[in-house]
Amino acid sequence: MKEVFSFENNPEKKNEKISLTKFFDSIKQRIIDEISNFLKGSEDPDIREAENRLSKSIDNSKSAGEYYEFLIPHSLKKPDKEYKASQPLKKAPLFESERTLVKEIKKIKKLLIDEEYQEAKKTLSNRNEEFIGEVTEQKKEQEGLTEQYRKFCFQKDNAIIEELVFNDLKGDSNMALAKLVFTNQDGLKLDLNALLPEYSLFAPGEMRKYKAELDKEQAKIIYHPQRADLHSYQGNKNSNGEFACSRSGVVTYGDLTKKGGPLSLLHEISHSWQNIYYDSSGRYDFENFYKKIALGLSLLSAFQREVAQGGWTPEEFEELVRKPQIESLLKEGVEVNLEDYKNLNKDLGPNEFKLKTMSEGVFIIKGEKVSEWVKNYAREERDAWAHAIRVLRFLRRRGIDLEPELKSLNDFKEQIDQNLRTYQDYLDDLIEFSGRGVRFAKNLKKDK
């Protein structure tokens, strides 16, 4: 009878079968584990922590922008119009490069390249240190355009402020914009651009400067942009750039590393949201009013002098200057008495005030609207500071402290009063009211 071969009858072969079974079971389990990781993502605690940190950074950035959007409709002064972005917070995907990096590192993990994986994983916890990058340029000859890019990183306390500046040079002008990212000591990030309303942008104050020129023929002030090259810009640290917000929504900034710098930025972001919700602006309405009145008074004074010197006849002055300028001033709600509008010894009556100009001295005029312009200006500034403080505290509750040096109420008051005093001095240099006039804050005295 033919013997039938079996593992059972051969102990040696039986052990080999057990070893092969264990081996294939091990391979099978490994494949199952890799498929499981592929489907549900890496369970590596470092990767999971990086993903959680990134998710929190995105949520904080979006939520801060939404909080700004919420604040003004709930202010004492109700908005003139609604705000609806074309997309939710309308920005390019937040932290897109960071998200791509995590995906690429997870791919390396799936390819079982452990050494490369461990090395790549270190980049997730690395923070940029202080540095000033080189200028990258791309010339577009046909358009006569040079595109510039430069990256800066500066330390503020235990955090890093990342500043990416893009600048287009064309002819005698330039157009600069910036991306600002704050990273705390734990690696939690805040994309400050996500706090802006749609179509607003950041720009370094040093790279958005204008020169004012009086056009006598057109009887108006013209602003000429001054060309700024990225090679000469060394970043916001120690910058003397101005913190401001234009009516077009450009928020310029100066030194963000100094105490009060980030708070000033949040203040200007508040103004960018006020631009969205209100048809008028307290400061710009006042400044436009002042420019029109100052120009009209200066023309009247200058041509009166021409008449006295025999350059113009009284009839020419009456028809070509006095009548049109007086009518223009009346449209702005301002009355002028040419007999004593330069009599500085005169006591100011109700609704009268002194308006100061650079070229033609001081004038006395009358108008009911002036106080309202100034009150709106003061209210708008106070509201913007209040919104800035609320957003700063909102971010602190979420682990992002932009101003760790501001701890007490007095710390905040010191910073805000310093800025309100600047506005007050600016106003006092332009207008003098009878009595105390309009003040930006209680007990705020002129800084001598």
C-alpha positions as CSV (number, residue, x, y, z in Angstrom):
1,M,0.0,0.0,0.0
2,K,1.3,3.4,-1.0
3,E,2.3,5.6,1.9
4,V,0.4,9.0,2.0
5,F,2.7,11.9,2.9
6,S,1.4,14.4,5.5
7,F,2.8,17.0,7.9
8,E,1.3,15.0,10.7
9,N,3.5,12.0,9.9
10,N,6.6,14.3,9.7
11,P,7.3,16.3,12.8
12,E,10.0,18.3,11.0
13,K,7.7,19.3,8.3
14,K,5.0,20.0,10.8
15,N,7.2,22.6,12.6
16,E,8.0,24.2,9.2
17,K,4.3,24.6,8.5
18,I,3.8,26.3,11.9
19,S,6.7,28.7,11.2
20,L,5.4,29.5,7.7
21,T,1.9,30.1,9.2
22,K,3.3,32.5,11.8
23,F,5.3,34.3,9.1
24,F,2.3,34.8,6.8
25,D,0.1,35.8,9.8
26,S,2.7,38.4,10.7
27,I,2.8,39.8,7.1
28,K,-1.0,39.7,7.0
29,Q,-1.3,41.7,10.3
30,R,1.2,44.2,9.1
31,I,-0.7,44.7,5.8
32,I,-3.9,45.1,7.8
33,D,-2.3,47.6,10.1
34,E,-1.0,49.7,7.2
35,I,-4.4,49.6,5.4
36,S,-6.0,50.7,8.7
37,N,-3.6,53.5,9.1
38,F,-4.1,54.5,5.5
39,L,-7.8,54.7,6.0
40,K,-8.0,56.4,9.3
41,G,-4.8,58.5,9.2
42,S,-1.6,58.2,11.2
43,E,-1.9,57.3,14.9
44,D,1.6,58.7,15.5
45,P,1.1,61.1,18.5
46,D,3.4,63.7,17.0
47,I,1.4,63.8,13.7
48,R,-1.9,63.8,15.7
49,E,-0.6,66.7,17.8
50,A,0.5,68.6,14.7
51,E,-2.9,68.1,13.1
52,N,-4.7,69.2,16.2
53,R,-2.5,72.3,16.5
54,L,-3.2,73.1,12.8
55,S,-6.9,72.6,13.2
56,K,-7.0,74.8,16.3
57,S,-4.9,77.5,14.4
58,I,-7.4,77.5,11.5
59,D,-10.4,77.6,13.9
60,N,-8.9,80.5,15.9
61,S,-8.1,82.5,12.8
62,K,-11.6,82.1,11.3
63,S,-13.3,82.7,14.7
64,A,-11.5,85.9,15.3
65,G,-12.6,87.2,11.9
66,E,-16.1,86.2,12.6
67,Y,-15.9,87.9,16.0
68,Y,-15.0,91.2,14.3
69,E,-17.9,90.7,11.9
70,F,-20.2,90.3,14.9
71,L,-18.9,93.2,17.0
72,I,-19.9,96.3,15.0
73,P,-23.5,95.3,14.3
74,H,-23.8,95.0,18.1
75,S,-22.2,98.4,18.8
76,L,-24.2,101.3,20.2
77,K,-24.2,102.9,16.7
78,K,-26.1,100.5,14.4
79,P,-24.6,99.8,10.9
80,D,-25.8,101.6,7.8
81,K,-25.7,98.4,5.8
82,E,-25.2,94.7,6.0
83,Y,-22.0,92.8,5.2
84,K,-22.0,89.6,3.2
85,A,-18.7,88.2,2.0
86,S,-18.7,86.5,-1.4
87,Q,-17.3,83.4,0.4
88,P,-17.0,82.5,4.0
89,L,-14.1,84.6,5.1
90,K,-13.2,84.8,1.4
91,K,-9.6,84.0,1.9
92,A,-7.3,81.4,0.3
93,P,-7.2,78.2,2.4
94,L,-5.7,79.0,5.8
95,F,-2.3,77.5,6.4
96,E,-2.4,75.7,3.1
97,S,1.4,75.0,3.0
98,E,1.3,73.6,6.6
99,R,-1.6,71.3,5.7
100,T,0.3,70.1,2.6
101,L,3.4,69.4,4.7
102,V,1.4,67.2,7.1
103,K,-0.1,65.3,4.1
104,E,3.4,64.7,2.6
105,I,4.9,63.5,5.8
106,K,2.0,61.0,6.2
107,K,2.7,59.8,2.7
108,I,6.3,59.0,3.7
109,K,5.0,57.1,6.7
110,K,2.8,55.0,4.5
111,L,5.8,54.2,2.2
112,L,7.5,52.8,5.3
113,I,10.5,55.0,4.9
114,D,11.1,55.3,8.6
115,E,14.4,57.3,8.6
116,E,13.0,59.9,6.2
117,Y,9.7,60.0,8.2
118,Q,11.4,60.7,11.5
119,E,13.5,63.4,9.9
120,A,10.5,65.0,8.2
121,K,8.5,64.9,11.3
122,K,10.9,67.2,13.1
123,T,9.8,70.1,10.8
124,L,6.3,70.0,12.3
125,S,7.6,71.2,15.7
126,N,10.2,73.6,14.3
127,R,9.4,77.3,14.6
128,N,11.1,80.0,12.5
129,E,13.7,82.0,14.3
130,E,14.4,85.7,13.7
131,F,15.7,86.3,10.2
132,I,15.5,88.7,7.3
133,G,15.2,86.9,4.0
134,E,16.7,87.8,0.6
135,V,14.6,89.7,-2.0
136,T,13.2,87.4,-4.7
137,E,12.5,89.2,-8.0
138,Q,10.7,88.4,-11.2
139,K,10.8,90.9,-14.1
140,K,8.0,91.1,-16.6
141,E,9.6,93.1,-19.4
142,Q,6.5,93.5,-21.6
143,E,4.4,94.9,-18.7
144,G,7.3,97.0,-17.3
145,L,6.7,95.3,-14.0
146,T,9.0,93.8,-11.4
147,E,7.4,91.5,-8.8
148,Q,9.3,91.3,-5.5
149,Y,8.9,89.0,-2.5
150,R,10.6,89.0,0.9
151,K,10.1,87.1,4.2
152,F,10.9,88.3,7.7
153,C,10.6,86.7,11.1
154,F,10.8,88.7,14.3
155,Q,10.5,87.7,17.9
156,K,8.0,89.3,20.3
157,D,8.4,88.0,23.8
158,N,8.2,84.2,23.4
159,A,6.3,84.4,20.0
160,I,7.3,84.8,16.4
161,I,5.7,87.3,14.0
162,E,6.1,86.1,10.4
163,E,5.9,88.9,7.7
164,L,5.7,88.0,4.0
165,V,5.8,91.1,1.8
166,F,4.8,91.2,-1.9
167,N,5.7,94.3,-3.9
168,D,5.0,95.3,-7.5
169,L,7.3,98.0,-9.0
170,K,6.1,99.8,-12.0
171,G,7.5,103.1,-13.3
172,D,7.6,105.7,-10.4
173,S,5.2,103.8,-8.2
174,N,4.8,100.5,-6.3
175,M,2.0,98.5,-4.8
176,A,2.9,96.5,-1.6
177,L,0.8,94.0,0.4
178,A,1.7,91.7,3.2
179,K,0.7,88.5,5.0
180,L,1.1,88.4,8.8
181,V,1.2,85.2,10.9
182,F,1.7,85.1,14.7
183,T,3.0,81.8,16.2
184,N,3.1,81.4,20.0
185,Q,5.6,79.4,22.0
186,D,3.5,76.2,21.7
187,G,3.4,76.4,17.9
188,L,-0.2,77.7,17.8
189,K,-0.7,80.1,14.8
190,L,-2.9,83.0,14.0
191,D,-3.3,84.2,10.4
192,L,-4.0,87.9,11.0
193,N,-5.2,88.3,7.4
194,A,-8.2,86.2,8.3
195,L,-9.3,89.0,10.7
196,L,-9.8,91.4,7.8
197,P,-13.0,91.9,5.9
198,E,-13.2,91.0,2.2
199,Y,-11.0,93.1,-0.1
200,S,-9.0,94.6,2.8
201,L,-5.3,93.9,3.0
202,F,-2.2,94.6,5.0
203,A,0.8,96.7,3.8
204,P,4.0,97.9,5.6
205,G,3.5,101.6,6.5
206,E,7.0,102.4,5.2
207,M,6.0,101.1,1.7
208,R,2.8,103.0,1.3
209,K,3.7,106.7,1.5
210,Y,2.3,109.7,-0.4
211,K,3.4,113.2,-0.9
212,A,0.7,116.0,-0.8
213,E,0.8,118.8,-3.4
214,L,-1.5,121.7,-3.8
215,D,-2.8,122.1,-7.3
216,K,-3.7,125.8,-7.6
217,E,-5.3,125.5,-11.0
218,Q,-7.7,122.7,-9.9
219,A,-8.0,124.2,-6.4
220,K,-7.4,120.8,-4.7
221,I,-4.8,118.8,-2.9
222,I,-3.3,115.9,-5.0
223,Y,-1.5,112.9,-3.4
224,H,1.4,111.4,-5.3
225,P,2.6,107.8,-4.2
226,Q,6.3,107.6,-3.4
227,R,8.1,104.6,-4.9
228,A,9.3,102.1,-2.3
229,D,11.6,99.2,-3.2
230,L,11.6,96.0,-1.1
231,H,15.4,96.0,-1.1
232,S,15.3,99.1,1.2
233,Y,12.7,97.6,3.6
234,Q,14.1,95.7,6.6
235,G,10.8,94.5,8.0
236,N,8.5,95.8,10.7
237,K,10.9,95.6,13.6
238,N,12.0,99.1,14.5
239,S,10.0,100.4,11.6
240,N,8.6,103.9,11.7
241,G,5.7,103.0,9.5
242,E,2.3,104.4,10.4
243,F,-0.6,102.3,11.8
244,A,-3.6,103.5,9.7
245,C,-6.5,102.3,7.7
246,S,-7.6,103.9,4.4
247,R,-11.2,104.2,3.2
248,S,-10.2,101.6,0.5
249,G,-9.4,99.1,3.2
250,V,-5.6,99.1,3.2
251,V,-4.4,98.6,6.7
252,T,-0.8,99.8,7.1
253,Y,1.4,98.9,10.1
254,G,4.6,99.8,11.8
255,D,6.6,98.0,14.5
256,L,4.6,94.9,15.6
257,T,7.3,93.7,18.0
258,K,7.0,96.7,20.4
259,K,4.6,97.0,23.3
260,G,1.2,98.1,21.9
261,G,2.1,97.3,18.3
262,P,-0.3,94.3,17.8
263,L,-3.0,96.2,19.8
264,S,-2.6,99.1,17.3
265,L,-3.0,96.7,14.4
266,L,-6.2,95.3,15.9
267,H,-7.4,98.9,16.3
268,E,-6.8,99.5,12.5
269,I,-8.5,96.2,11.7
270,S,-11.5,97.6,13.6
271,H,-11.5,100.6,11.3
272,S,-11.5,98.3,8.2
273,W,-14.7,96.7,9.5
274,Q,-16.2,100.1,10.3
275,N,-15.6,101.0,6.6
276,I,-17.7,97.9,5.6
277,Y,-20.6,98.7,7.9
278,Y,-20.8,102.5,7.8
279,D,-21.4,104.7,4.8
280,S,-19.3,107.5,6.3
281,S,-16.1,107.7,8.4
282,G,-15.7,110.0,11.3
283,R,-12.0,110.8,10.7
284,Y,-12.2,111.0,6.9
285,D,-15.4,113.0,6.9
286,F,-13.7,115.4,9.3
287,E,-10.5,115.6,7.3
288,N,-12.3,116.1,4.0
289,F,-14.3,118.8,5.6
290,Y,-11.2,120.5,6.9
291,K,-9.3,120.3,3.6
292,K,-12.2,121.9,1.7
293,I,-12.7,124.7,4.3
294,A,-8.9,125.3,4.7
295,L,-8.5,125.5,0.9
296,G,-11.4,127.9,0.4
297,L,-10.2,130.2,3.2
298,S,-6.6,130.1,2.0
299,L,-7.8,131.1,-1.6
300,L,-9.9,134.0,-0.2
301,S,-7.0,135.2,1.9
302,A,-4.4,134.9,-0.9
303,F,-6.5,136.7,-3.5
304,Q,-7.5,139.4,-1.1
305,R,-3.7,140.1,-0.8
306,E,-3.5,140.1,-4.6
307,V,-6.2,142.8,-4.7
308,A,-4.4,144.9,-2.1
309,Q,-1.2,144.6,-4.1
310,G,-2.9,145.6,-7.3
311,G,-2.6,142.3,-9.0
312,W,-6.4,141.9,-9.2
313,T,-9.2,144.4,-9.4
314,P,-11.9,144.3,-6.7
315,E,-14.5,143.3,-9.4
316,E,-12.4,140.4,-10.5
317,F,-12.0,139.2,-7.0
318,E,-15.7,139.5,-6.3
319,E,-16.8,137.5,-9.4
320,L,-14.0,134.9,-9.7
321,V,-13.1,134.3,-6.1
322,R,-15.3,135.6,-3.3
323,K,-18.7,134.6,-4.7
324,P,-17.8,131.0,-5.7
325,Q,-15.7,130.4,-2.5
326,I,-18.4,131.8,-0.2
327,E,-21.0,129.6,-1.9
328,S,-18.8,126.5,-1.6
329,L,-18.2,127.2,2.1
330,L,-22.0,127.6,2.7
331,K,-22.6,124.2,1.1
332,E,-20.3,122.8,3.8
333,G,-22.3,124.6,6.5
334,V,-19.7,127.3,7.1
335,E,-20.3,131.0,7.3
336,V,-17.5,133.5,6.8
337,N,-17.4,137.2,7.5
338,L,-14.6,138.7,5.4
339,E,-14.6,141.8,7.5
340,D,-13.2,140.1,10.6
341,Y,-12.5,136.5,9.7
342,K,-8.8,137.1,10.6
343,N,-9.4,139.1,13.7
344,L,-7.9,136.8,16.3
345,N,-8.7,139.2,19.2
346,K,-12.4,138.5,18.7
347,D,-14.1,136.5,21.3
348,L,-15.6,133.3,19.9
349,G,-19.4,133.2,19.9
350,P,-21.8,130.2,19.7
351,N,-20.8,127.7,17.0
352,E,-17.7,129.8,16.2
353,F,-14.2,128.4,16.1
354,K,-10.7,129.1,14.9
355,L,-9.4,127.0,11.9
356,K,-5.7,126.9,11.5
357,T,-3.9,126.5,8.1
358,M,-0.3,126.0,7.2
359,S,0.0,128.7,4.5
360,E,-2.4,131.4,5.5
361,G,-2.6,131.4,9.2
362,V,-5.7,131.3,11.4
363,F,-9.3,132.1,10.5
364,I,-12.5,132.6,12.5
365,I,-15.6,130.9,11.0
366,K,-19.0,129.7,12.1
367,G,-20.8,126.4,11.5
368,E,-23.0,124.0,13.4
369,K,-21.7,120.9,11.6
370,V,-18.2,121.2,12.8
371,S,-18.8,119.8,16.3
372,E,-20.7,116.9,14.8
373,W,-17.9,116.0,12.5
374,V,-15.4,116.0,15.4
375,K,-17.7,114.1,17.8
376,N,-18.2,111.4,15.1
377,Y,-14.4,111.2,14.7
378,A,-13.9,110.8,18.5
379,R,-16.6,108.2,18.9
380,E,-15.3,106.1,16.0
381,E,-11.8,106.1,17.5
382,R,-13.1,105.1,21.0
383,D,-15.2,102.3,19.4
384,A,-12.2,101.0,17.4
385,W,-10.1,100.7,20.6
386,A,-12.9,99.0,22.5
387,H,-13.2,96.4,19.6
388,A,-9.5,95.9,19.6
389,I,-9.4,95.1,23.3
390,R,-12.3,92.7,23.0
391,V,-10.6,90.8,20.2
392,L,-7.3,90.7,22.1
393,R,-9.1,89.1,25.1
394,F,-11.1,86.7,22.8
395,L,-7.8,85.4,21.4
396,R,-6.2,85.1,24.9
397,R,-9.0,82.8,25.9
398,R,-8.0,80.6,23.0
399,G,-4.3,80.5,23.8
400,I,-3.1,83.3,21.6
401,D,-1.7,86.3,23.5
402,L,-0.6,89.1,21.1
403,E,0.3,91.5,24.0
404,P,1.7,89.6,27.0
405,E,3.1,92.8,28.4
406,L,-0.4,94.3,28.7
407,K,-1.6,92.8,31.9
408,S,-3.5,95.3,34.0
409,L,-6.2,97.9,33.2
410,N,-3.6,100.6,33.6
411,D,-1.3,98.9,31.0
412,F,-4.2,99.1,28.5
413,K,-5.1,102.7,29.5
414,E,-1.5,103.8,29.1
415,Q,-1.3,102.5,25.5
416,I,-4.8,103.8,24.5
417,D,-4.4,107.2,26.1
418,Q,-1.1,107.7,24.3
419,N,-2.9,107.2,21.0
420,L,-5.9,109.3,22.0
421,R,-3.6,112.1,23.0
422,T,-2.0,112.0,19.5
423,Y,-5.5,112.4,18.0
424,Q,-6.3,115.2,20.4
425,D,-3.0,117.0,19.6
426,Y,-3.7,116.6,15.9
427,L,-7.2,118.0,16.3
428,D,-6.0,120.9,18.5
429,D,-3.4,121.9,15.8
430,L,-6.3,122.2,13.3
431,I,-9.2,123.7,15.2
432,E,-9.7,125.7,18.4
433,F,-13.2,125.7,19.9
434,S,-14.6,128.2,22.4
435,G,-14.6,126.6,25.8
436,R,-13.4,123.0,26.3
437,G,-14.4,121.7,22.9
438,V,-14.6,118.1,21.9
439,R,-12.2,115.7,23.8
440,F,-11.3,112.2,22.7
441,A,-11.2,111.0,26.4
442,K,-12.1,112.4,29.7
443,N,-9.4,114.4,31.5
444,L,-7.1,114.1,28.4
445,K,-4.9,117.1,28.4
446,K,-2.9,118.4,25.5
447,D,0.6,117.0,25.5
448,K,3.0,119.9,25.7
